[in-house]
Amino acid sequence: MAISKPPLQSVRYIVICIGGILGFILLAIFPGYKALDNMDKKILKLQEKNDEQAALHPLFLDLLKQSKKETPSKLPFPKKAKLAREETGEISDFFQELARKHNFKVQRIVPDVLTLTDGSGYLALDATMTGSFLNFRKLMLQLGEIPYLEHIESIGIRTVKSNKEFRLKVWIAQE
């Protein structure tokens, strides 16, 4: 038996059918596949954002709770007074006690010797302590109640291990 050649017209029909199938795949199925791939990428991005928001939610609730706390309606503005020269030696102890009261660990409190002798009537005090940032607010409010505190020149805050390190330079009015 001999294999006969298919008629030329049948070959044309087969080529047209294969072309139609390939055209259908290229025009209908492939764009749908690409759109599905793009949707998968968008879903992954949204899931990452959702996971990030879920991780930050407890922090947000804590900050929201803290923001609803009442702030003092009256800040202390004591009458200004000057520190007696005899009490200048005790100022470091006073600041250490104040810091301990607010759960700070004092690293150093150093009066500026030059301001003691220059006759300006002011004493500069440099203090470095570590503790909680939330307790720092309470410490600052209590510092504001000191009648001989002239002003706070600088505040520096940096993270050290799990705590914050606070550096203050305050000016004390003295007689």
N, C-alpha and C positions, 0 to 999 in steps of 0.2 A: 504494500500500500504506500502510496506516495502522499506526502504532505502537500496539500495544495496551498497556495498563497491566498490569504484573505483578500477579498476584493478591496480595491483602493478606497472605495466609499466607506467601508466598515472601519478601515484604519482611521479615516478622517473622523468618523463618529467617536471612536475610542479616544483619539487625541483631544477632541472637543470636550468629551466627558471628563477626561483627566484634567484638562485645563479649567473646566468649570468647577471641579472639586477643589483644585488648588486655589482658584480665585475665591471660592467660598471660604476656604480656610484662611486665606490671607485677608479677606475683607470682613469676615464675620467673627471667626473664632479667635484669631491672633489679637486684634484690638481688645476684645473682651478679656483675654488672658493678661494683657499689659495693664488694663484698667484694674483687674483683680490684684495684680502685683502691687500697683500703686496704692490701692486701698489697704493692703496688708501693711505696707510701710507706714501709712498714716495711722493705722490702728496701733502699731508698735510705738510710735511717737506719743500718741495719746496715753497709752498704758504707762510709758515712762513718766510722763507729766503727772498722771494720776498717782503713781507710786511716790513721786517726789512730794506731792501735796499731802499724801497720807502720812509721810514721814514728818512733815513740817506742822501738821495739824496740832499735835500736843503742845508744841512750842507756841503756836498761835493762840491756843486757848489760855496758856499761862500768861502770855503778854496781855491778852484781852482782860484777864482777871486782874492783873496788876494795874492796867490803865483805868479800871473802874474804881480803884481805891481812892478814897478822898484825899485830896491834897490839903495841906494846912491852909486855911483861909487867911490866917494872920501869920505872916512871917515875923520873927523877932527882930525888932529894931531897938536895941537897948540904947540908953543914953551913953554917949561916948565918955570914956574915962581913960586915965593913963595908969599904967602899971608902975607901982612904986619901985625905985631902984633896989630896995632891999628884997623885993620879991622876984627880981630878975633871975636869980639863981634857981628858983623853983619852977620856972616856966616850962622847962623840959619835962619835969616830973608831972606837971599838970597836963601837958599834951599827951604824955604816955598813958596816963590814967584815962583820959578822954578817949584815946584810941582803943584801949583795952575794953572800955565800957561798950564799945560798938564792935567788938570781936575782930579787931585788927591786931596783927602782929607787927610791932614796931621794929623796923630795921635800924633806923638811926634818926635822931633829932639833934640838929646841930645849930646853935645860934651863931650868927655871923659876927665874929669878934670885931671886925672893922666898924660895924654899925653900933657896937657898944661904946666905942671910944670917940666917935666922930662928932658927938654933940648935936646930932640931928633931932634927937627926941624919938627916934624909931629904932626898933630892933628887928632885924631880919632873922627868920627862923626857917631852916630847911628841914623837912621831915620826909622820910621814906617809910612806907608801911605796906603790908600785904593783907588782903582780905577780900570780902565779897563786894561786888559793885553795888548791890542793893543796900548794904549797910553804909556805903560811902555817902549816900544821900542823907541819912540820919546824922552822920558825923558832920557833914557840911552845915546842916540846920543847927546843930549844937554849937558849931564854931561861930555861926552868926549871932549867937546869944552872948558871946564874950564881949564885954564893953570896951576892952582895950585892944581888940583886933581892929587894926586900921584898914587893911585890905589884903586880899589874896592875890599875889602877883602872878603865880603860875600854878597850873595843875597838869601833871603828866600821868597818863595811865597806860600801862602796857601789860600784856599777859605773861605771867611767869608760871609755868607748869599749869596747875588747875586753878590758880588764883589770879588776881589782878594785883599789880604793884602800882601804888599811888605815890606820886612825888608832889609835895606841896611846898610853896615858898610863901610864907605869910609875914606880914609886917605888923609889929606890935607897937602901939604908942606907949612911950614910957616917960617918966618925969625927968 
